[in-house]
Amino acid sequence: MKSVIVVGAGIWGSSLALRLAETGWAVTLVEQHTPGHVRQASAGETRLLRCAHGTEEWYARMAWRARDGWRRLEERAGEPLFHEAGMVWFAGTPDGWENASAQVLKNLDIPCEVLDPADGARFFPEFRGDDLSFLLWEPHAGVLRARRATQVTAALAVSAGVRLVRARAVPAPGGVRVGGDVLTADRVVWACGAWLPELFEVPMTVTKQDTLHFAVPAAWTTPGTPAWVDHGASAYGHGDVDGAGMKATSDAEGRPYEPEHGERVVDEASVANARAYLGRRFPSLVSAPVLFSQVCQYALTPDAEWIIAEVSPGVWLLGGDSGHGFKHAPALAGYVAGVLDGDHAPEARFGLRERVPSRGLRTSGST
Ligand SMILES: Cc1cc2nc3c(=O)[nH]c(=O)nc-3n(C[C@H](O)[C@H](O)[C@H](O)COP(=O)(O)OP(=O)(O)OC[C@H]3O[C@@H](n4cnc5c(N)ncnc54)[C@H](O)[C@@H]3O)c2cc1C
């Protein structure tokens, strides 16, 4: 039987462990805390699932496949993990990122609709879109209950025979060192999120990201309130899910951050920025109180392309999700399993080559 050690039980490591265990591998999953612990990127209360990725067809296709994966996962888990509320993209120019996304989605037969800014009234109790060229509507996008999905995935992995070891792992010849022991296997995958640069030389920076949810009036809390992204303003959010309030937050990169010991208190400036955006787009929400907040971290590569790379025979790095990796996890697990099985090589884009800074996969970066 082929054996593998996966280090890191975030959504990437847990999904991969589950997939490999179900396809005949003996899997050991090593996690320094517990699956779903609050320092993980995967432990955000919610993460968005969308297929629009500008011109990047590869990611659009993978997100669409992943949506089926989430549906299967929630059936197995017997609980809702994906809230398919749809997503509205606010396009500031007629021929920018959203237009490119619409073309790709149409080519791939992924449902989407180009709407007039005035149609914003269909989705939100109040909407100011006079600065916009159009809206792009993705009806099958939505919100993942991320932390819960991570815990469920890790639990399913254990049920499928994965051995979960709670320890901090460091690289060792032929395997990984945990405490005084060296564990060995045919393959080792380091899926360590923002901790990866402590262990390997990787093109990655880690930044502090504050997320905010606001207490909003009842009209905003219907399950039909969609997710939204303003690419040009680097702002995004969604309607109330499970009583946590309306999410409204920034995708702009925060300051450098250390994921293990960094203090997890949101900055006042983040609250002020989110309020300023709400005031422009949904004016009556400008003084809605903050109901819930979280501090998380981005593991960013310069071009926002992920890292899937073999650093020595049988030893793989899986990381650099760049703030857009959660939604893909079930499909990405299948892709990486194919790499480990030798079915296909990873795309060159994921290699440890020198990366040219690019924003094609992320929002514009302004606040
Ligand atoms: C604010 C924010 C918003 C985001 N929004 C979205 C979104 O809307 N849609 C989307 O698709 N994605 C989004 N993302 C990105 C998404 O959260 C990540 O892509 C995903 O969670 C990455 O998962 P991961 O498993 O790689 O990392 P993590 O979840 O961070 O897991 C890594 C794990 O490795 C463990 N580990 C590290 N080192 C060791 C070691 N040496 N030994 C043992 N264990 C170790 C850690 O303890 C941790 O549990 C967002 C991220 C943030 C921060």
The ligand as an SDF file (V2000), in Angstrom:
LIG
                    3D

 53 58  0  0  0  0  0  0  0  0999 V2000
   -9.4690   36.8960    5.3890 C   0  0  0  0  0  0  0  0  0  0  0  0
   -9.4490   35.7790    4.4040 C   0  0  0  0  0  0  0  0  0  0  0  0
  -10.4770   35.6650    3.4780 C   0  0  0  0  0  0  0  0  0  0  0  0
  -10.4640   34.6400    2.5360 C   0  0  0  0  0  0  0  0  0  0  0  0
  -11.5100   34.5380    1.6790 N   0  0  0  0  0  0  0  0  0  0  0  0
  -11.5710   33.4970    0.8290 C   0  0  0  0  0  0  0  0  0  0  0  0
  -12.7040   33.3170    0.0130 C   0  0  0  0  0  0  0  0  0  0  0  0
  -13.6600   34.0890    0.0690 O   0  0  0  0  0  0  0  0  0  0  0  0
  -12.7310   32.2570   -0.8300 N   0  0  0  0  0  0  0  0  0  0  0  0
  -11.6950   31.3570   -0.8880 C   0  0  0  0  0  0  0  0  0  0  0  0
  -11.7840   30.4280   -1.6820 O   0  0  0  0  0  0  0  0  0  0  0  0
  -10.6070   31.4980   -0.1080 N   0  0  0  0  0  0  0  0  0  0  0  0
  -10.5190   32.5360    0.7430 C   0  0  0  0  0  0  0  0  0  0  0  0
   -9.4490   32.6750    1.5660 N   0  0  0  0  0  0  0  0  0  0  0  0
   -8.3390   31.7340    1.4530 C   0  0  0  0  0  0  0  0  0  0  0  0
   -8.5830   30.4340    2.2120 C   0  0  0  0  0  0  0  0  0  0  0  0
   -8.9580   30.6950    3.5330 O   0  0  0  0  0  0  0  0  0  0  0  0
   -7.2950   29.6230    2.1350 C   0  0  0  0  0  0  0  0  0  0  0  0
   -6.9950   29.4270    0.7560 O   0  0  0  0  0  0  0  0  0  0  0  0
   -7.3770   28.2400    2.7600 C   0  0  0  0  0  0  0  0  0  0  0  0
   -8.0010   28.2810    4.0070 O   0  0  0  0  0  0  0  0  0  0  0  0
   -5.9560   27.6920    2.8830 C   0  0  0  0  0  0  0  0  0  0  0  0
   -5.9900   26.4730    3.5510 O   0  0  0  0  0  0  0  0  0  0  0  0
   -4.6660   25.7510    3.9650 P   0  0  0  0  0  0  0  0  0  0  0  0
   -5.0750   24.3940    4.3860 O   0  0  0  0  0  0  0  0  0  0  0  0
   -3.6420   25.8720    2.9020 O   0  0  0  0  0  0  0  0  0  0  0  0
   -4.0480   26.5940    5.1980 O   0  0  0  0  0  0  0  0  0  0  0  0
   -4.4980   26.6710    6.7250 P   0  0  0  0  0  0  0  0  0  0  0  0
   -5.9500   26.6030    6.8540 O   0  0  0  0  0  0  0  0  0  0  0  0
   -3.8380   27.8600    7.3250 O   0  0  0  0  0  0  0  0  0  0  0  0
   -3.9050   25.3560    7.3650 O   0  0  0  0  0  0  0  0  0  0  0  0
   -2.5330   25.1360    7.5290 C   0  0  0  0  0  0  0  0  0  0  0  0
   -2.3990   24.1980    8.7080 C   0  0  0  0  0  0  0  0  0  0  0  0
   -1.0680   23.7140    8.8030 O   0  0  0  0  0  0  0  0  0  0  0  0
   -0.7570   23.5570   10.1690 C   0  0  0  0  0  0  0  0  0  0  0  0
    0.6870   23.5230   10.2860 N   0  0  0  0  0  0  0  0  0  0  0  0
    1.5420   24.4630    9.8340 C   0  0  0  0  0  0  0  0  0  0  0  0
    2.8120   24.1080   10.0760 N   0  0  0  0  0  0  0  0  0  0  0  0
    2.7460   22.9180   10.7100 C   0  0  0  0  0  0  0  0  0  0  0  0
    3.7400   22.0310   11.2050 C   0  0  0  0  0  0  0  0  0  0  0  0
    5.0650   22.3110   11.0730 N   0  0  0  0  0  0  0  0  0  0  0  0
    3.3450   20.8910   11.7990 N   0  0  0  0  0  0  0  0  0  0  0  0
    2.0290   20.6020   11.9300 C   0  0  0  0  0  0  0  0  0  0  0  0
    1.0550   21.4060   11.4700 N   0  0  0  0  0  0  0  0  0  0  0  0
    1.4130   22.5390   10.8570 C   0  0  0  0  0  0  0  0  0  0  0  0
   -1.3830   24.7930   10.7940 C   0  0  0  0  0  0  0  0  0  0  0  0
   -1.5510   24.6330   12.1890 O   0  0  0  0  0  0  0  0  0  0  0  0
   -2.6850   24.8700   10.0440 C   0  0  0  0  0  0  0  0  0  0  0  0
   -3.6980   24.1580   10.7230 O   0  0  0  0  0  0  0  0  0  0  0  0
   -9.4100   33.7030    2.5120 C   0  0  0  0  0  0  0  0  0  0  0  0
   -8.3690   33.8110    3.4360 C   0  0  0  0  0  0  0  0  0  0  0  0
   -8.3970   34.8230    4.3820 C   0  0  0  0  0  0  0  0  0  0  0  0
   -7.2690   34.9160    5.3680 C   0  0  0  0  0  0  0  0  0  0  0  0
  1  2  1  0
  2  3  1  0
  2 52  2  0
  3  4  2  0
  4  5  1  0
  4 50  1  0
  5  6  2  0
  6  7  1  0
  6 13  1  0
  7  8  2  0
  7  9  1  0
  9 10  1  0
 10 11  2  0
 10 12  1  0
 12 13  2  0
 13 14  1  0
 14 15  1  0
 14 50  1  0
 15 16  1  0
 16 17  1  0
 16 18  1  0
 18 19  1  0
 18 20  1  0
 20 21  1  0
 20 22  1  0
 22 23  1  0
 23 24  1  0
 24 25  2  0
 24 26  1  0
 24 27  1  0
 27 28  1  0
 28 29  2  0
 28 30  1  0
 28 31  1  0
 31 32  1  0
 32 33  1  0
 33 34  1  0
 33 48  1  0
 34 35  1  0
 35 36  1  0
 35 46  1  0
 36 37  1  0
 36 45  1  0
 37 38  2  0
 38 39  1  0
 39 40  1  0
 39 45  2  0
 40 41  1  0
 40 42  2  0
 42 43  1  0
 43 44  2  0
 44 45  1  0
 46 47  1  0
 46 48  1  0
 48 49  1  0
 50 51  2  0
 51 52  1  0
 52 53  1  0
M  END
$$$$
